[in-house]
Amino acid sequence: MGVQKKNEKVRTCYLYMMSANVWTGIYSPDSGRTWKTSDETEVDFLKYANWCSDRPAVNISGQRCVTFSCCSCYYDLDCSNTAQHALCKKPIF
């Protein structure tokens, strides 16, 4: 695959993520005390971006899901009543 085609795939993925909040596969089963990933890999998401303002929320009880927002930051939501787009981990190339 040529460099131009690879760059276009990366640009398309980035534009999609910037247009909607996307669930990262990260969640907290205990109101934000601990964070886990749906595929049981290491939870290291904060080395890639920061929480959005006023996040993580303190007024959400139960299971919380972490989304990547259009503002390039992490946002946590109540998993029990919020539908989100999902981001799957897969090699681009």
C-alpha positions in Angstrom: 0.0 0.0 0.0 1.4 3.4 -1.0 2.1 6.2 1.5 -0.7 8.3 0.1 -3.3 5.5 0.6 -2.0 4.9 4.2 -2.3 8.6 5.0 -5.8 8.7 3.6 -6.9 5.8 5.9 -5.4 7.5 8.9 -7.1 10.8 8.0 -10.5 9.0 7.6 -10.2 7.3 11.0 -9.2 10.5 12.7 -12.1 12.5 11.1 -14.6 9.8 12.1 -13.3 9.9 15.7 -13.6 13.7 15.8 -17.2 13.7 14.6 -18.6 11.6 17.4 -17.8 10.5 20.9 -16.3 7.0 20.5 -16.2 4.4 23.3 -12.6 3.3 23.8 -13.3 -0.1 25.4 -12.3 1.3 28.8 -14.8 1.1 31.6 -15.0 1.3 35.4 -17.2 -1.3 37.1 -16.9 0.5 40.5 -17.9 4.2 39.9 -14.4 5.2 38.8 -12.2 3.7 41.5 -10.6 1.4 39.0 -10.5 1.3 35.2 -10.4 -1.8 33.0 -10.4 -2.6 29.3 -12.9 -4.8 27.5 -10.1 -6.9 26.0 -8.2 -7.2 29.3 -5.1 -5.3 28.0 -3.2 -2.8 30.1 -5.1 0.3 31.1 -2.7 3.0 29.9 -5.1 5.4 28.2 -4.1 8.6 30.1 -0.6 8.6 28.5 -2.3 9.4 25.1 -4.7 12.2 26.1 -6.1 13.9 29.2 -9.6 13.9 30.8 -11.9 16.6 29.5 -12.8 19.4 31.9 -14.8 18.3 35.0 -13.9 14.6 34.3 -13.9 12.0 35.5 -17.3 12.7 36.8 -18.0 12.3 40.5 -21.8 12.1 40.2 -22.0 8.8 38.2 -22.5 5.7 40.2 -22.2 2.1 38.8 -20.5 1.2 35.6 -18.9 4.1 33.7 -17.6 4.0 30.1 -14.7 6.1 28.8 -15.2 7.8 25.4 -12.8 9.8 23.3 -14.6 13.1 22.6 -14.4 15.4 19.6 -12.3 17.7 21.8 -9.4 15.2 21.9 -10.0 14.3 25.5 -11.5 11.5 27.6 -15.1 11.8 28.9 -16.8 9.2 31.1 -20.5 8.3 30.8 -23.0 6.1 32.5 -22.7 2.8 30.6 -26.2 1.6 31.6 -28.1 4.2 29.6 -25.9 5.7 27.0 -25.3 4.2 23.5 -21.9 5.1 21.9 -20.0 4.4 18.7 -17.2 1.9 19.5 -13.6 2.0 18.5 -12.1 -1.4 17.8 -8.3 -2.0 18.0 -7.1 -3.3 14.7 -4.0 -2.6 12.6 -4.7 0.1 10.0 -2.3 -1.3 7.5 
